[in-house]
């Protein structure tokens, strides 16, 4: 692994060091394409605060956003390929995932 790869990986882990960001990341990994408002309701965070935390996840390169226009513009969130790898690392094995969710909810 190169120095640059290590730096990117550390940036991703630092981004997930916050409970709000970790909860958002886990919800996006469970529901790719989740809308901003739905994500806000699901994890129980005000929209302004969520926007800040999603910007941190995007800057870390683990979450991406796309915009869809129906009757109004809707933002949809999903993991990047790097985010997918990270989610697999964090959530491998059913028992570990349950323990991780319990820790995040405390």
C-alpha positions as CSV (number, residue, x, y, z in Angstrom):
1,X,0.0,0.0,0.0
2,X,1.4,3.4,-1.0
3,X,1.7,6.4,1.3
4,X,-1.1,8.1,-0.6
5,X,-3.4,5.1,-0.2
6,X,-2.7,5.1,3.6
7,X,-3.5,8.8,3.8
8,X,-6.8,8.3,2.0
9,X,-7.7,5.4,4.2
10,X,-6.8,7.3,7.4
11,X,-8.9,10.3,6.2
12,X,-11.9,7.9,5.7
13,X,-11.5,6.4,9.1
14,X,-11.2,9.9,10.7
15,X,-14.4,10.9,8.9
16,X,-16.2,7.8,10.5
17,X,-14.9,8.7,14.0
18,X,-18.0,10.8,14.6
19,X,-21.2,9.0,15.6
20,X,-23.5,11.1,13.3
21,X,-21.3,10.4,10.3
22,X,-20.9,6.7,11.1
23,X,-24.7,6.3,11.4
24,X,-25.2,8.2,8.1
25,X,-22.5,6.0,6.4
26,X,-24.1,2.8,7.7
27,X,-27.6,3.9,6.6
28,X,-26.4,4.8,3.1
29,X,-24.6,1.4,2.9
30,X,-27.9,-0.3,3.8
31,X,-30.1,1.9,1.5
32,X,-28.1,3.1,-1.5
33,X,-29.8,6.0,-3.2
34,X,-31.4,7.2,0.0
35,X,-32.7,10.8,-0.2
36,X,-31.3,13.6,2.0
37,X,-34.6,14.1,3.8
38,X,-35.2,10.4,4.4
39,X,-31.7,10.0,5.7
40,X,-32.2,13.0,8.1
41,X,-35.4,11.4,9.5
42,X,-34.0,7.9,9.7
43,X,-30.9,8.9,11.8
44,X,-32.7,11.7,13.7
45,X,-30.4,14.6,12.8
46,X,-31.4,18.1,11.7
47,X,-30.9,18.8,8.1
48,X,-28.2,21.6,8.6
49,X,-26.1,19.3,10.8
50,X,-26.6,16.4,8.4
51,X,-25.5,18.5,5.4
52,X,-22.2,19.4,7.3
53,X,-21.5,15.7,8.2
54,X,-22.3,14.5,4.6
55,X,-19.9,17.1,3.3
56,X,-17.2,15.6,5.5
57,X,-18.0,12.1,4.2
58,X,-17.9,13.4,0.6
59,X,-14.5,15.1,1.2
60,X,-13.2,11.8,2.5
61,X,-14.2,10.2,-0.8
62,X,-16.5,7.5,0.7
63,X,-19.9,9.0,-0.1
64,X,-21.2,10.5,-3.4
65,X,-24.3,12.5,-4.2
66,X,-26.4,12.6,-7.3
67,X,-29.3,14.9,-8.1
68,X,-32.6,13.7,-9.6
69,X,-35.3,16.0,-10.8
70,X,-38.9,14.9,-10.7
71,X,-41.4,17.5,-9.5
72,X,-38.5,19.0,-7.6
73,X,-34.8,18.3,-7.2
74,X,-33.9,15.5,-4.9
75,X,-30.4,14.5,-3.7
76,X,-29.6,10.8,-3.5
77,X,-26.6,9.4,-1.5
78,X,-24.6,6.3,-2.1
79,X,-21.2,4.9,-1.3
80,X,-18.2,5.4,-3.6
81,X,-16.2,2.3,-4.5
82,X,-13.8,3.2,-1.6
83,X,-16.8,3.6,0.7
84,X,-18.0,0.1,-0.4
85,X,-14.7,-1.4,0.5
86,X,-14.8,0.3,3.9
87,X,-18.3,-0.8,4.6
88,X,-17.4,-4.4,3.8
89,X,-14.4,-4.2,6.2
90,X,-16.6,-2.7,9.0
91,X,-19.6,-4.9,8.5
92,X,-18.1,-8.3,7.7
93,X,-19.7,-11.0,9.8
94,X,-23.3,-10.7,11.2
95,X,-22.3,-10.7,14.9
96,X,-19.7,-7.9,14.4
97,X,-22.3,-5.8,12.6
98,X,-24.8,-6.1,15.5
99,X,-22.1,-5.1,18.0
100,X,-21.1,-2.2,15.9
101,X,-24.7,-0.9,15.7
102,X,-25.1,-1.2,19.5
103,X,-21.9,0.8,20.1
104,X,-22.9,3.5,17.7
105,X,-26.4,3.9,19.3
106,X,-24.9,4.4,22.8
